[in-house]
């Protein structure tokens, strides 16, 4: 950690990705005792170098990554080698899971990786798991998940939809769960879980009004992971284990 003019510790943040989410994290960082000390994004005028640039060693406490799935397999190992803790908000990289975990363990850093950093979504997941568990015994009810996001989101279905599907299965729902996705306009993110029976339908919906919840959650995770080693998610950050 660095220090501000009053001597208080400052969380030095390296932004990986300087799009809408990265810029929002940058604007909110001071509220969480953070200061952006660098940006990794070749498309941004603030770009300060690649993830493997030696200048980042010792200059950043945590990297917050909101980029694209293809970049994660390169960025995470490079940042870990610098000894930088990581908050990974990018999704769609599951096929690289084993190698990324190995890189983090070998470097002895901490990472918080989550399909969704919104506190509301993590709590929504708990409600979904509970509902799925109660409906599991009622075989006349079929289940589905539908998610909708802006047309720039690359992965479909979303990491959050897959996260919710796993929660339903963990709750005891062992029948097929239909998952579908919509990409249109500027939708920040809407996830609906449904159970349909012969005479009625039950739905649970989480709607994000803006991206603020994701950015704030990422900054909370960045504070939490300081001084930790290992692979974590938002359940760990929020004490829901």
C-alpha positions in Angstrom: 0.0 0.0 0.0 1.1 3.6 -0.6 0.1 6.6 1.5 -1.7 9.8 0.8 -0.7 13.3 2.1 -2.3 12.6 5.5 -0.3 9.4 5.9 -3.2 7.1 5.5 -2.6 4.0 3.4 -3.8 4.2 -0.2 -4.8 1.2 -2.3 -2.8 1.5 -5.5 -4.9 0.2 -8.4 -3.8 -1.0 -11.8 -6.8 -0.9 -14.2 -6.8 -3.7 -16.8 -9.3 -2.5 -19.3 -10.4 1.1 -19.6 -13.8 0.8 -21.1 -17.1 1.7 -19.4 -16.4 -0.5 -16.4 -12.8 0.5 -16.0 -13.6 4.2 -16.1 -16.4 3.7 -13.6 -14.0 1.9 -11.2 -11.6 4.7 -11.7 -14.2 7.3 -10.8 -15.3 5.5 -7.7 -11.9 4.4 -6.5 -11.3 7.4 -4.1 -14.4 6.5 -2.2 -12.7 3.2 -1.3 -9.3 4.6 -0.4 -8.0 3.7 -3.9 -5.9 5.5 -6.5 -5.4 4.4 -10.1 -1.7 4.4 -10.8 -1.8 2.9 -14.2 -3.9 1.5 -17.1 -3.4 -1.5 -19.3 -5.5 -1.0 -22.4 -4.0 -0.5 -25.9 -7.3 1.2 -27.0 -7.1 3.8 -24.3 -5.1 7.1 -24.4 -4.1 6.3 -20.8 -2.4 3.0 -21.8 0.8 2.6 -19.8 2.2 -0.7 -21.0 1.3 -4.4 -21.3 0.6 -6.7 -18.4 4.1 -8.1 -18.5 5.8 -4.7 -18.4 8.3 -4.6 -15.5 7.2 -1.1 -14.5 4.2 -2.6 -12.7 6.3 -4.6 -10.2 6.2 -2.9 -6.9 4.0 0.0 -8.1 0.5 -1.6 -7.8 -1.2 -3.4 -4.9 -4.1 -4.8 -6.9 -5.1 -5.1 -10.5 -8.8 -4.9 -11.4 -9.5 -6.6 -14.7 -12.6 -5.9 -16.8 -11.4 -6.8 -20.3 -12.2 -9.6 -22.7 -12.1 -13.4 -22.2 -9.2 -13.8 -24.7 -7.0 -11.5 -22.7 -7.4 -13.2 -19.3 -5.1 -16.2 -20.0 -2.3 -13.7 -20.7 -3.0 -11.0 -18.2 -3.5 -13.0 -15.0 -0.2 -15.0 -15.1 1.7 -11.8 -16.0 0.2 -9.8 -13.2 0.7 -12.6 -10.7 4.4 -12.7 -11.6 4.6 -9.0 -10.6 3.3 -10.0 -7.1 0.1 -8.0 -7.7 -3.2 -9.2 -6.3 -6.1 -9.5 -8.8 -9.8 -8.8 -9.0 -11.1 -10.6 -12.1 -14.4 -9.4 -13.3 -14.1 -10.7 -16.9 -16.0 -13.8 -17.7 -15.9 -16.5 -20.5 -12.4 -17.8 -19.6 -13.5 -21.1 -17.9 -11.4 -23.3 -20.3 -8.2 -21.7 -18.8 -9.3 -22.2 -15.2 -6.7 -24.9 -14.3 -3.7 -23.0 -15.7 -4.8 -19.7 -14.1 -5.2 -21.3 -10.7 -1.7 -22.8 -11.1 -0.2 -19.4 -12.0 -1.8 -17.7 -9.0 -0.7 -20.4 -6.6 2.9 -20.4 -8.0 3.1 -16.6 -7.6 1.7 -16.6 -4.1 -0.8 -13.8 -4.7 -4.5 -13.5 -4.0 -7.3 -13.3 -6.6 -11.0 -12.7 -6.3 -12.6 -14.1 -9.5 -16.4 -13.8 -9.8 -18.9 -13.9 -12.7 -20.7 -11.0 -11.0 -19.4 -8.6 -8.3 -22.8 -7.1 -7.4 -23.6 -7.7 -3.8 -27.3 -7.9 -4.9 -26.6 -10.7 -7.4 -24.7 -12.8 -4.9 -27.6 -12.5 -2.4 -30.0 -13.2 -5.3 -28.1 -16.4 -5.9 -28.7 -17.5 -2.3 -32.5 -17.0 -2.8 -32.4 -18.9 -6.1 -30.6 -21.8 -4.5 -33.2 -21.9 -1.8 -36.2 -21.8 -4.2 -34.6 -24.5 -6.4 -34.2 -26.8 -3.4 -37.8 -26.4 -2.4 -39.1 -27.1 -5.9 -36.8 -30.0 -6.6 -39.2 -32.5 -5.2 -42.1 -31.2 -7.3 -41.4 -32.9 -10.6 -44.2 -31.1 -12.4 -42.2 -27.9 -12.4 -39.7 -27.2 -15.1 -37.0 -24.6 -14.8 -35.4 -22.0 -17.0 -32.9 -19.1 -16.8 -33.0 -16.1 -19.2 -30.5 -13.3 -19.1 -30.2 -10.1 -21.1 -27.2 -7.8 -21.5 -26.0 -5.0 -23.8 -25.0 -5.9 -27.3 -21.2 -5.4 -26.6 -21.1 -8.3 -24.1 -19.1 -11.1 -25.8 -20.0 -14.3 -23.9 -23.5 -15.8 -23.9 -24.9 -17.1 -21.7 -23.4 -14.8 -19.1 -21.1 -16.1 -16.4 -23.8 -15.0 -13.9 -26.4 -17.2 -15.6 -24.0 -20.2 -15.4 -23.3 -19.3 -11.8 -27.0 -19.3 -11.0 -27.5 -22.6 -12.8 -24.8 -24.2 -10.6 -26.6 -22.8 -7.6 -29.9 -24.3 -8.6 -28.2 -27.7 -9.1 -26.4 -27.4 -5.8 -29.7 -26.7 -4.2 -30.9 -30.1 -5.4 -32.7 -29.3 -8.6 -31.5 -32.2 -10.8 -33.8 -31.9 -13.9 -32.8 -30.0 -17.1 -32.6 -26.2 -16.8 -33.1 -24.3 -20.1 -30.7 -21.4 -20.4 -31.1 -18.6 -22.9 -29.6 -15.2 -23.6 -30.5 -11.8 -25.2 -27.9 -9.2 -26.5 -29.5 -5.9 -27.3 -29.0 -2.2 -26.8 -27.5 -1.0 -23.5 -29.0 -3.4 -21.0 -26.7 -3.5 -17.9 -27.9 -7.0 -16.9 -31.1 -8.8 -16.1 -31.4 -12.4 -14.9 -34.7 -14.2 -14.5 -35.1 -17.6 -13.0 -38.4 -19.4 -13.7 -40.2 -22.5 -12.6 -43.3 -23.5 -14.6 -46.0 -25.9 -13.5 -49.3 -27.1 -15.0 -51.2 -24.2 -13.5 -48.8 -21.5 -12.4 -45.4 -19.9 -13.0 -42.9 -18.7 -10.4 -40.2 -16.2 -11.4 -37.3 -14.5 -9.5 -35.6 -11.6 -11.2 -32.6 -9.4 -10.6 -32.3 -6.3 -12.7 -29.2 -4.0 -12.6 -30.1 -0.4 -13.2 -26.5 0.6 -14.0 -23.0 -0.8 -13.7 -22.3 0.9 -10.3 -23.0 -2.3 -8.3 -20.4 -4.2 -10.2 -17.8 -1.5 -9.9 -18.4 -1.0 -6.2 -18.3 -4.7 -5.5 -15.0 -5.0 -7.4 -13.5 -2.2 -5.2 -14.8 -3.9 -2.0 -13.1 -7.1 -3.3 -9.9 -5.2 -4.0 -9.8 -4.0 -0.4 -10.6 -7.4 1.0 -7.9 -9.4 -0.9 -5.1 -7.2 0.4 -2.6 -9.5 2.2 -4.3 -12.7 1.2 -3.0 -15.6 -0.9 -5.2 -18.0 -2.9 -8.2 -18.2 -5.1 -11.4 -16.5 -3.8 -14.8 -15.4 -4.9 -17.5 -13.0 -3.7 -18.9 -15.5 -1.3 -15.6 -15.2 0.6 -15.6 -11.5 0.4 -19.1 -11.2 1.8 -18.6 -13.9 4.4 -21.2 -16.2 2.9 -19.2 -19.5 3.2 
